[in-house]
Amino acid sequence: MIPNANANHFRIKAAQRDLIAAAGGIERAAEIASYGKSTVGRWFNADSPEIMPVDAALRLEEETGRYDFLTALAAVRGRKLADGEGKGAETGDIMARFSDVMRQVGELSQSAAVAFADGKITPTEATAMIDKPASLLIEAANELRRAAATVRGAGGFSVVTGGAG
C-alpha cells in the first residue's frame, strides 16, 4: 500500500502544507516550530508520509492565527473545533462572508477549469488547483455559516440600520 493512499492522511497533509505556507514557507516555519528545515520540508512534501507533531502545529498556528491543521485533525475524527468566547462573527459580517464565498467559488472554478483543460489531472494539479482552492472555499463557507448563526441569534440584520431588522 502506498503510504499516502488515505484520504484522511491527504487532508492532514494539505492542512499542514497550508499552515507552513501561511507561516512564510519552510525556512520561516522551521524557525517558528523549532525544527530543522529538512524536517519541515518533509512535512510540506505531499509525497512524504510524515505528519508534524502537535507542538510544532501549535507554534505555527499561534504565529499565523490559522487553525487549519488542528481543525483537520479534529475533522478526520468526526469532531469540530469551536471558537472561544468573543471570537465569533459579528452580525454585519454576513455580507463580507458571502462575498468571500463567492470569490472563493470563482477562484476554484478558474483553477479547476485550467486543470481540466487537457482532460488529465496530475497529482500536483489535484493538490494545487483543486484541493487547496476547495479547502479555502470550505473555510469561507464555514465563516458564512457562523455569520448567519450570529444574525439568527441577533434577531436578524438590516443593511439600513446595521443592526437587528
Helices and strands as residue ranges (DSSP letters): H 7-22, H 26-33, H 37-44, H 54-64, H 68-76, H 93-116, H 123-125, I 126-131, H 132-153
